[in-house]
Amino acid sequence: MLIERSLHPRFLSNTYLLAAGLAGGEGAAAIFIDAGGPVAPLIAAAERLHVNPSHVLLTHHHFDHVQEVGALLERWPQLSVLIGEKERGMLDAGVPVSGVLEPGAALQVGALAVEALPTPGHTAGMLSFLVRDTDAGGPAALFTGDTLFRGSVGGVHAPGHTTFAELKRSIMEVLMGLDPQTVIYPGHADATTVAQEWDRNPFIRAWRGLEEEQPRPCRALGRSATLILLADDYDGGHKAWVRWEDGADDILPGSQVEAHQARPGARHA
């Protein structure tokens, strides 16, 4: 499977072009995952490789993942743009969508076998896409949107979010249950693998009970809370796991948390 990536210079969001075969080829099936842009390099790659894109699969509705859908449709008007049903109603009215993908749906595009995995938390209808090349073989590719990043996890305070419990379940029961060799292509920043995140991701290690919680008082979003974990995030900042006074847990940007003696969670090499 051929995978090309375009990284947005401001949002660090990824748009992906996938093609069947190790080097694409004349008329090879191809799909896009997300469309945050810039898409021009991927349009050029598709033309250079002579592949035949047929779908744009959107992990969720946020602007930094959908803003250049229109540019892809200008080049290939026949593209089918699909998103989860719960996400469709939250899309900006200017984003054209052809239809919905139900959680658990399977899609065959040439030799590309796609499974839409439900991974709510960051948004209610977030889908992760597990893709296999049935001709070329090799490890599966997993596109996690804003659910799981290299060394970090998605927050649950963005528009359309659900809960900490759902995010944790999506990561620990759905994504971490896949083959350890599965390559993860997140919605932001760099690729990783299921095995690497299982061993090194500070949140996953804490949820596995491998790291002892060291709670300390903090203020988050202007409220009293307890900071459970502060870890590096994909953008050079931090991501915080906090617990509110009523016992509910949350994942927030570290910039929204003030704590005494706060420090980043340790990286595990």
C-alpha positions in Angstrom: 0.0 0.0 0.0 1.3 3.4 -0.9 0.6 6.2 1.6 1.3 9.9 0.9 0.9 12.6 3.6 0.3 16.3 3.5 0.8 18.2 6.8 -0.9 21.5 7.4 1.8 24.0 8.5 -0.4 25.7 11.1 -2.7 22.9 12.5 -0.2 20.1 12.0 -3.2 18.1 10.7 -2.7 15.3 8.2 -4.4 14.6 4.9 -3.6 11.2 3.4 -3.6 9.6 0.0 -3.7 5.8 -0.1 -3.3 3.7 -3.2 -3.3 -0.1 -3.7 0.1 -1.6 -4.4 3.5 -0.5 -3.2 3.9 2.2 -5.8 0.4 2.8 -7.0 0.3 2.3 -10.8 -1.9 3.2 -13.8 -5.5 3.1 -12.7 -4.8 1.7 -9.2 -7.6 2.3 -6.6 -7.0 5.2 -4.3 -8.7 7.1 -1.5 -8.1 10.2 0.6 -8.5 10.2 4.4 -9.4 13.6 5.7 -9.0 16.8 3.8 -7.5 19.4 6.1 -5.0 20.4 3.4 -2.9 21.4 1.8 -4.2 19.0 -0.8 -2.3 20.3 -3.8 0.8 18.1 -3.1 -1.5 15.0 -2.9 -3.3 16.0 -6.1 0.1 16.2 -7.8 1.1 12.8 -6.3 -2.1 11.1 -7.6 -1.5 12.5 -11.1 2.2 11.5 -11.0 1.3 8.0 -9.9 -1.7 7.7 -12.3 -3.9 6.4 -9.6 -7.7 6.6 -9.6 -9.1 8.3 -6.4 -12.7 7.4 -5.7 -13.4 8.3 -2.0 -12.7 10.9 0.6 -13.2 9.4 4.1 -13.5 11.9 6.9 -12.6 10.9 10.5 -14.7 13.7 12.0 -16.2 17.1 11.3 -13.6 19.6 12.7 -12.5 22.3 10.3 -8.8 21.3 10.3 -9.7 17.9 8.9 -12.3 18.9 6.3 -11.5 22.4 5.0 -10.2 21.4 1.6 -12.8 18.8 0.6 -14.0 21.2 -2.1 -10.5 21.4 -3.7 -10.5 17.6 -4.1 -13.9 17.6 -5.6 -12.9 20.3 -8.1 -10.2 17.9 -9.4 -12.3 14.8 -9.1 -16.0 15.6 -9.1 -16.9 12.0 -8.9 -15.4 11.5 -5.5 -17.7 10.0 -2.9 -17.2 12.0 0.4 -18.2 9.9 3.4 -18.4 10.7 7.2 -20.0 9.1 10.3 -23.7 9.8 10.7 -23.3 11.6 14.0 -20.6 13.9 12.4 -22.6 14.8 9.4 -25.0 17.0 11.3 -22.1 18.9 12.9 -20.3 19.7 9.6 -20.1 23.3 8.4 -22.8 23.8 5.8 -20.2 24.5 3.1 -18.6 21.1 3.3 -20.1 18.8 0.6 -20.7 15.2 1.7 -22.1 12.4 -0.4 -23.2 10.0 2.4 -22.5 8.4 5.7 -20.5 5.5 7.0 -22.1 3.5 9.8 -19.8 2.4 12.7 -18.3 -1.0 11.8 -19.0 -0.5 8.1 -16.7 -2.2 5.6 -15.8 -0.6 2.2 -13.8 -2.3 -0.6 -12.1 0.0 -3.0 -10.2 -2.1 -5.4 -7.6 -3.9 -3.3 -8.1 -1.6 -0.4 -10.2 -3.1 2.3 -11.5 -0.4 4.7 -13.2 -0.9 8.1 -14.8 2.1 9.9 -14.1 1.6 13.6 -16.2 3.6 16.0 -13.9 5.6 18.3 -16.0 8.3 20.1 -14.6 10.6 22.7 -13.0 13.5 20.9 -16.2 13.7 19.0 -19.4 11.7 19.2 -19.2 10.1 15.7 -15.4 9.8 15.3 -14.4 7.0 13.0 -10.9 5.4 12.8 -10.2 3.7 9.5 -8.4 0.3 9.4 -7.1 -0.3 5.9 -5.5 -3.4 4.4 -4.1 -3.9 0.9 -5.5 -7.3 0.0 -3.1 -7.7 -2.9 0.2 -6.5 -1.5 -0.3 -7.6 2.1 1.9 -6.2 4.8 0.8 -4.5 8.1 -2.6 -2.8 8.3 -2.7 1.0 8.4 -4.9 2.6 11.0 -6.0 6.2 10.7 -7.1 7.5 14.1 -8.2 11.0 13.5 -8.0 12.9 16.8 -8.5 9.9 19.1 -4.9 8.8 19.4 -1.6 10.5 18.6 2.0 9.4 18.9 2.7 9.7 22.7 -0.6 11.5 23.4 -4.4 11.2 23.2 -7.3 13.4 22.0 -9.0 15.9 24.2 -12.7 15.7 25.2 -13.5 19.4 25.2 -13.6 20.2 21.4 -16.9 20.8 19.7 -19.1 17.7 19.5 -17.1 15.8 22.2 -18.5 13.1 24.4 -16.7 11.8 27.5 -13.3 10.7 29.0 -14.8 7.2 29.5 -15.7 6.9 25.9 -12.2 8.1 24.7 -10.5 5.7 27.1 -12.7 2.8 25.9 -12.0 3.7 22.2 -8.3 3.6 22.8 -7.9 0.7 25.2 -10.6 -1.6 23.9 -10.8 -0.8 20.2 -7.4 0.5 19.0 -5.1 -1.3 21.4 -6.9 -4.5 20.6 -5.5 -4.5 17.1 -2.4 -6.3 15.9 0.7 -4.7 17.6 2.4 -4.3 14.2 -0.5 -2.1 12.9 0.9 1.2 11.8 -1.0 4.2 13.2 -1.4 7.4 11.1 -2.9 10.0 13.4 -4.8 13.1 12.5 -1.9 15.2 13.6 1.9 14.9 13.5 3.8 11.7 13.1 3.1 8.0 12.6 3.6 5.3 15.2 2.5 1.7 15.8 0.0 0.0 18.2 3.0 -1.7 19.9 4.8 1.5 20.4 1.8 3.3 21.9 1.1 0.3 24.2 4.6 0.5 25.6 5.3 4.2 25.6 2.2 6.4 25.5 2.0 7.9 29.1 -1.8 7.8 29.1 -2.0 4.2 28.0 0.7 3.2 30.5 -1.3 4.9 33.3 -4.5 3.2 32.2 -2.7 -0.1 32.2 -1.6 0.5 35.8 2.1 0.7 34.9 2.5 4.3 36.2 1.4 5.3 39.7 -0.9 8.2 39.8 0.6 11.3 41.5 -2.4 13.6 42.0 -1.9 17.2 42.9 -4.2 20.1 43.2 -4.7 22.3 40.2 -7.1 24.8 38.6 -8.4 23.8 35.2 -10.7 25.9 33.0 -11.0 28.2 36.1 -12.2 25.4 38.4 -10.7 23.5 41.2 -9.5 20.0 40.1 -6.9 17.4 40.6 -4.2 16.9 38.0 -3.6 13.2 37.4 -1.2 13.3 34.5 0.5 16.0 32.4 2.3 14.6 29.3 3.9 15.9 26.1 1.5 16.5 23.2 2.0 16.3 19.5 2.4 20.1 19.0 5.1 20.7 21.5 2.7 21.6 24.3 1.1 19.3 26.8 -2.1 17.3 27.4 -3.6 16.9 30.9 -5.7 14.3 32.5 -7.6 16.0 35.3 -10.3 14.9 37.8 -13.0 17.3 38.8 -14.4 17.6 42.4 -17.4 15.4 41.5 -15.0 12.6 40.5 -15.4 12.9 36.8 -12.3 12.7 34.6 -11.3 14.9 31.7 -8.6 15.3 29.0 -7.7 19.0 28.4 -4.9 21.0 26.8 -2.1 21.5 29.2 -2.4 25.3 28.7 -5.8 25.2 30.4 -4.3 23.8 33.6 -2.4 25.5 36.4 -0.8 23.2 39.0 1.8 23.4 41.8 5.0 21.7 40.7 3.4 20.6 37.4 5.8 18.7 35.2 5.5 16.7 31.9 5.0 13.0 32.3 8.1 11.1 31.6 8.8 9.7 28.1 9.6 6.0 27.9 12.3 5.3 25.4 
